[in-house]
Amino acid sequence: MVPHVLSSIASRLLFRDVCLQFGTAQFGTGYSEGAAEIDRWHAQRSADILIRLVSDTEYAGLVRSLSVRAPEEGQTMASFQTGALSSSLNLTTLIITIAMLASALPKLTNLKVFRCQMGNDALISILGVLEKSHPKLQGLVIA
């Protein structure tokens, strides 16, 4: 019984601050197999978290701070031109992920702070959802 109680307490503490990262490792280090692997890991992790936020209101209610980092349009296009990533797969994945994020935001009933770094089109979409779902947000950081 103790592990379950400790797990519950740990979840409440760990998931207060959630950080999602969508395909950004290569922009800090340049394209490499290592950066691609990191991006795949982050994509899977972020998708798992977003699915849980959408499907589990108790879990979503734990989140107080959310940070999101996604490539900007210029960064995405540069990677497509070098052939580093498959443009259709990457763009489609990014669109789906941003849509999942937009679906999850209203469920974050205790969200106080939102930080983001992303392209203008995605940012406009997300800010529209934030404006409607969290009009009393205490902190907003746009990088």
N, C-alpha and C positions, 0 to 999 in steps of 0.2 A: 504494500500500500504506500509506502514512503516514496518509491520512485515515481508513482503517478502524481502525488502531491508536489514533489519537486519539479517534475516536468511541467505541471500546470503553472507553477510560480515562475519558472524559467521562461515559458511561453509569454506570459504577461509582461515580463521585463524585456525580453529580446525583441518582441514585435511591436514595441512602442515606437521605435524608429526603424522605418523600412526604407531601404535604398534599392532602386531598380535601375539596371543599366542595360541598354539595348544597343548592341553593336558598336561600341565605342572604343574598345581596346586598341584597335589598329590606328586610331587617330592620335593616340598619345605616343605610340611607339613605331608607327609605320607598319605596313602589312608584313606579316610573317606567319608561319604556321602556328607559332605560339599565340599570337594575337587572335588568330582565327579560332583556335581552341578555346581561349578565354571567352571570346564572344559567344561561342556555342554554349559554354557553361553558363554564362550570364543569361543568355536567352532562355535556356531551360529553367533556370532558377527563377527568373522573373515571371515566366509563364506560369509556373507552379504557384508562385505567390499570388499572382493576379487571379488565377482560377479559385484559389482558396478565399481570397477577399470577396469575390463575387458570390461564391456559394455558401460561405459561412459568416453570418452576420455577427456572431459572437467574436470571432477572430478579427473581422473588419473593425469592430468597435474597439479593439485594443490599440489600433494605430493612432498615434498622436502626431507623428512627424513623418512625412513622405518626401523622399528625394528621388528625382527621376532624371536620368541622363540619356539622351538619345542623339544620334548624329544629326547635324544640321544639313539642310539640303545641299549645300556646296560640298560638304564632306562626303556625303553619300555619292554625289555625282562624280567626285574625284576618284573614289574607289571603284566605281563602275568603269570609268574610262581606262584605268590601269588594268582592268580585268581581274582585280584582286578578289572581287566577290561577284556572284551571279546577281545582276541588277534586278531581275524580276523576282527572284526569291527574296533578296534582301528588302526591296521596296515593299513587296507584299507582306512580308513578316512584320516590318515596321508599321504598316498601316493597320494590320490586325492587332498588333500589340497596343498601339495608341487607342484603338477602339475598345480593347479590353480595359485599358486604364480608364477611359471615359465611363465605362460601365461600372467600374469598381469605385470611383470617387464618391458617388452619392451614398455608398454603403459605409464609408469611413465616418461614422457619426461623431467621433471624438477627435477628428483631425484638427490640429491647431496650427501647424506649420507645413507649408508646401514649398519645396525647392525644386527648380527645374532648369535644365539646360537642354534645349532642343530647337529644331528649326521653326520658322515662323508659322507655317501652315499647321503643324501639330500643336504648337503653342496656342494659337488662336482657338483651336478646337477645345483644348484642355481648359483654357481660361474661361471659356463660355460655360463649360460644365461646372467649374469651380464657383463661378459667380452665382449660379443658380442653386447649387447644392451646399455651399459653405459661405454664405454672405457675411458671416462674422469670423472669418479666418483671422487668426492673430498674427500670422507671419507669412509673407510671400516673398520668395527670393527667385529672381529670374537672372540667370547668368548668360 
